[in-house]
Amino acid sequence: MSRTEKWALGGAAIGHALLFVGLSLVWKGEQPKDLKLSPPIDVSLVDEVALESTAPAETEAPDQSEAPDQGMPEDAAPPEEVAPEPEPQPAPVPPAPQPKPEPRPEPKPAPRPQPAPKPVPKPQPPKPKPAPAPKPAEKPAPKAAPKPAAKPAAKPAPAKPAAAAAKPKAAPAKGSGTDAAAKAAKPRGSRLGADFAKSLADTAAEKGKGQTARAAQVGAQSLAGLAAAISRQVQPCANRITNPGPGANRIRSRINLQMAKDGSLTARPKLMGQSGVDDENGRYAQRVGELAAAAIIQCAPFELPDELYEGGWKNITINYKLPG
């Protein structure tokens, strides 16, 4: 048996001994519990006697008992009224915090007086420079010996003069007050349609009653073209307006416009009357007039021909309705 096996055998023996001692101590520590015995019961043996029981004797049924008549019941006393429980009072509202006093603005410091500007010294005239001394005249260089004359070269053909020497373009004459062409109006924007351009040729030279001699009366066809041109220029602003209600786009408003020569309004658009108002859209009539005036103000100034200003779009009434 080797030394290692001896050590292993000795350790196993010691472990078994310790295990046996531990189990013995545990067994001695536990005491047996007393068994609880139930109390003894006397038992007697009885012969088979009276296995058949006899039926009880019939007895007469007792008379039906009647309760005594106690008369009409008295009215019961009304129940006592129970006092209602007091409602819980709401908690007192805390007082609102007092606003903090605003800090007083600090007084701004008084501006410091700026120093007076120093007088600028006057520039002194420059001193005249002394005239340079005249240089001595240079001596003429000796003439070189004359070279033999070279053969004359062929003369170039004379160039034809450029066509009329490229006459400079005449500058446009400035308006001097006498030339009528100098006062022609500059072309304006192209927001006017082709149909309206045709209508300008139909303007009449009639003089209206109450018009000054210098104001030309514009024909009805040209006035219709002017009103259509104004309506087209107002359309982008009117498209951004919300329709106030059903049937509002059937209301046609007559609006008077007073404008300056640059196309801007000189007065607020004035509602002269309305048509197309019925039971369905009657409540929107006033609002439609206000929206139409607002669209006209927003899109002004307008681009209109200058020659039709007097007696034409200077004071014009148009028929307008909301898009839709």
C-alpha positions in Angstrom: 0.0 0.0 0.0 1.4 3.3 -1.0 1.7 6.4 1.1 -1.1 8.2 -0.9 -3.5 5.3 -0.4 -2.8 5.4 3.3 -3.7 9.0 3.5 -6.9 8.5 1.6 -7.9 5.6 3.7 -7.2 7.5 7.0 -9.2 10.5 5.8 -12.2 8.3 4.9 -12.1 6.6 8.3 -12.0 10.0 10.1 -14.9 11.2 8.0 -17.1 8.2 8.7 -16.4 8.6 12.4 -17.4 12.2 12.4 -20.6 11.4 10.6 -21.5 8.7 13.1 -20.9 11.0 16.0 -23.0 13.7 14.4 -26.0 11.4 13.8 -25.8 10.1 17.3 -26.1 13.6 18.8 -29.0 14.4 16.6 -30.9 11.2 17.6 -30.4 11.9 21.3 -31.5 15.5 20.9 -34.9 14.5 19.6 -37.4 13.3 22.3 -40.3 11.1 21.4 -43.6 12.8 21.5 -46.4 11.5 23.7 -49.3 9.8 21.8 -52.7 11.4 22.5 -55.2 8.6 23.4 -58.9 9.2 23.0 -61.1 8.5 26.2 -62.5 5.0 26.4 -66.2 4.4 25.4 -68.5 1.8 27.0 -69.9 -0.7 24.5 -72.9 -2.9 25.4 -74.3 -5.7 23.4 -78.1 -5.7 22.9 -80.3 -8.4 21.6 -82.5 -7.9 18.6 -85.4 -6.4 20.4 -88.1 -4.0 19.0 -86.6 -4.1 15.5 -90.1 -3.2 14.3 -91.4 0.1 15.6 -95.1 0.7 16.2 -96.9 3.6 14.5 -98.0 6.4 16.7 -101.7 6.6 17.7 -103.7 9.0 15.6 -104.8 12.1 17.4 -107.6 14.6 16.4 -106.4 17.6 14.6 -106.6 20.7 16.7 -109.1 23.5 15.8 -107.8 26.2 13.6 -106.8 29.1 15.8 -108.0 32.6 14.9 -106.2 35.7 15.8 -108.2 38.3 17.8 -109.5 41.3 15.9 -107.5 44.2 16.9 -109.4 46.8 14.8 -108.1 49.3 12.3 -104.4 50.0 12.6 -103.5 53.4 13.8 -101.7 55.7 11.5 -98.0 55.2 12.0 -96.1 58.1 13.3 -94.2 59.9 10.6 -90.6 59.0 10.7 -88.3 61.5 12.2 -86.6 63.7 9.8 -83.0 63.1 9.7 -81.0 66.2 9.5 -79.0 66.4 6.3 -75.3 66.0 6.7 -73.6 69.3 6.2 -71.9 69.6 2.9 -68.2 69.7 3.1 -67.0 73.3 2.6 -64.5 73.8 -0.1 -61.0 74.4 0.9 -60.2 78.1 1.1 -58.6 79.4 -2.0 -55.1 80.5 -1.2 -54.6 84.2 -1.8 -53.2 85.1 -5.1 -49.5 85.9 -5.0 -49.0 89.6 -5.1 -47.2 90.7 -8.1 -43.6 91.6 -7.5 -42.9 95.3 -7.8 -41.3 96.0 -11.1 -37.7 97.2 -10.7 -37.4 100.8 -11.3 -35.3 101.6 -14.3 -32.0 102.9 -13.4 -31.5 106.4 -14.5 -29.4 106.6 -17.5 -26.2 108.5 -17.0 -26.1 111.9 -18.5 -24.2 112.0 -21.8 -20.8 113.3 -21.4 -20.2 116.6 -23.2 -18.3 116.0 -26.3 -15.2 118.0 -26.7 -15.4 120.8 -29.1 -13.8 119.9 -32.5 -10.4 121.3 -32.9 -10.2 124.0 -35.6 -8.8 122.6 -38.8 -5.7 124.5 -39.8 -6.0 126.2 -43.1 -3.8 124.6 -45.8 -0.9 126.8 -46.6 -0.3 127.5 -50.3 2.6 125.5 -51.7 5.8 127.3 -52.1 6.7 127.9 -55.7 9.5 125.6 -56.8 12.6 127.2 -58.4 12.6 127.0 -62.1 15.1 124.5 -63.4 18.2 125.8 -65.1 18.0 125.7 -68.9 20.0 122.8 -70.4 22.7 123.6 -72.8 21.7 123.2 -76.4 22.7 119.9 -77.9 25.0 119.9 -80.8 23.6 118.6 -84.0 24.7 115.1 -84.9 26.7 114.7 -88.1 24.6 113.9 -91.1 24.9 110.3 -92.4 25.8 109.7 -96.0 22.8 109.5 -98.3 21.7 106.0 -99.2 20.8 105.1 -102.8 17.1 105.8 -103.5 15.0 102.6 -103.4 12.6 101.8 -106.2 9.2 103.2 -105.5 6.7 100.6 -104.4 3.4 100.1 -106.2 0.8 102.5 -104.9 -2.1 100.7 -103.2 -5.5 101.1 -104.8 -7.5 103.8 -103.0 -10.1 102.1 -100.7 -13.6 102.9 -101.4 -15.2 105.0 -98.8 -17.4 103.0 -96.4 -21.0 103.2 -97.2 -21.8 106.8 -96.4 -19.0 106.6 -93.8 -21.3 104.7 -91.4 -23.5 107.5 -90.4 -24.0 107.7 -86.7 -27.5 106.8 -85.5 -29.5 109.8 -84.6 -30.2 110.0 -80.9 -33.8 110.2 -79.9 -34.9 113.8 -79.6 -35.6 114.9 -76.1 -39.0 116.2 -75.4 -39.0 120.0 -75.7 -42.7 120.6 -75.3 -43.3 121.1 -79.0 -42.9 117.6 -80.5 -46.0 115.5 -79.8 -44.1 112.2 -80.4 -41.8 113.0 -77.5 -44.8 112.9 -75.1 -45.9 109.4 -76.1 -46.6 107.2 -73.1 -44.1 104.4 -72.3 -45.5 100.9 -72.8 -46.8 99.5 -69.6 -47.1 95.9 -68.4 -48.7 93.2 -70.5 -51.5 92.4 -68.0 -54.1 93.8 -70.4 -55.6 91.2 -72.8 -55.7 91.4 -76.6 -59.4 91.9 -76.6 -59.0 95.0 -74.5 -56.3 96.4 -76.8 -58.8 96.1 -79.7 -61.4 98.0 -77.7 -59.1 101.0 -77.3 -59.5 101.6 -81.1 -63.2 102.1 -80.6 -63.0 105.0 -78.2 -65.4 107.8 -79.2 -64.7 111.5 -79.1 -68.1 112.4 -77.6 -68.1 115.1 -74.9 -70.1 114.2 -71.8 -72.4 116.6 -70.1 -70.7 118.2 -67.1 -67.2 117.2 -68.3 -64.5 119.8 -68.9 -63.5 120.6 -72.4 -60.2 118.9 -72.0 -61.5 115.6 -70.7 -62.4 113.2 -73.5 -65.5 111.0 -73.0 -64.5 107.2 -73.1 -66.9 104.9 -75.0 -69.0 102.3 -73.3 -67.0 99.5 -74.9 -63.7 100.9 -73.6 -65.2 101.3 -70.1 -66.2 97.6 -70.2 -62.7 96.7 -71.2 -61.2 98.8 -68.4 -63.5 97.1 -65.8 -62.6 93.7 -67.2 -58.8 94.6 -66.9 -59.3 95.7 -63.3 -61.2 92.4 -62.5 -58.4 90.3 -64.0 -55.7 92.1 -61.9 -57.8 91.7 -58.7 -58.4 87.9 -59.4 -55.1 86.7 -57.7 -56.0 88.5 -54.5 -59.6 87.3 -54.6 -58.5 83.7 -54.9 -56.9 83.9 -51.5 -60.2 85.0 -49.8 -62.3 82.3 -48.1 -65.9 82.1 -49.4 -68.2 83.2 -46.5 -71.0 80.8 -47.2 -73.2 78.9 -49.8 -74.5 81.1 -52.6 -72.1 84.0 -51.7 -70.5 83.8 -55.2 -73.8 84.6 -56.8 -73.8 88.1 -55.3 -72.6 90.8 -57.8 -71.4 94.0 -56.2 -71.2 97.4 -57.9 -68.1 99.1 -56.6 -66.9 102.7 -57.4 -63.1 103.2 -57.6 -61.3 106.6 -57.6 -57.7 106.3 -58.7 -54.6 108.4 -59.4 -52.6 108.4 -62.6 -50.2 105.8 -61.2 -53.0 103.3 -60.7 -53.2 103.7 -56.9 -56.5 104.3 -55.0 -57.2 107.8 -53.8 -60.2 106.7 -51.7 -61.6 103.6 -50.2 -63.7 101.5 -52.7 -67.4 102.4 -52.2 -70.2 99.8 -52.5 -72.9 101.3 -54.8 -75.3 98.3 -54.8 -75.7 94.6 -55.1 -77.6 92.1 -57.3 -78.2 88.3 -57.1 -79.2 88.4 -53.4 -81.8 85.8 -52.3 -83.0 84.1 -49.2 -80.1 81.7 -49.1 -77.2 84.2 -49.4 -78.9 87.3 -48.1 -77.0 87.1 -44.8 -73.7 87.2 -46.6 -74.4 90.3 -48.7 -72.6 92.8 -46.5 -69.6 90.4 -46.0 -69.3 89.9 -49.7 -69.0 93.7 -50.3 -66.3 94.0 -47.6 -64.3 91.1 -49.1 -64.5 92.6 -52.6 -63.3 96.0 -51.4 -60.4 94.2 -49.4 -59.3 92.3 -52.5 -59.2 95.5 -54.6 -57.2 97.4 -52.0 -54.7 94.5 -51.7 -54.0 94.3 -55.4 -53.7 98.0 -56.1 -52.1 99.8 -57.9 -53.4 98.8 -61.3 -51.7 99.0 -64.7 -54.1 100.8 -67.1 -53.5 103.0 -70.2 -52.7 106.6 -69.5 -54.7 107.9 -72.5 -57.9 106.6 -70.9 -57.4 108.2 -67.5 -59.4 111.3 -67.9 -63.1 110.5 -68.3 -62.2 106.8 -68.0 -60.6 104.9 -65.1 -60.0 108.0 -63.0 -63.5 107.5 -61.6 -65.0 104.1 -62.6 -67.6 101.7 -61.3 -67.1 98.0 -61.8 -69.3 94.9 -61.3 -67.5 92.3 -59.2 -68.3 89.0 -57.6 -66.2 86.5 -55.6 -64.7 83.6 -57.5 -66.4 80.2 -57.2 
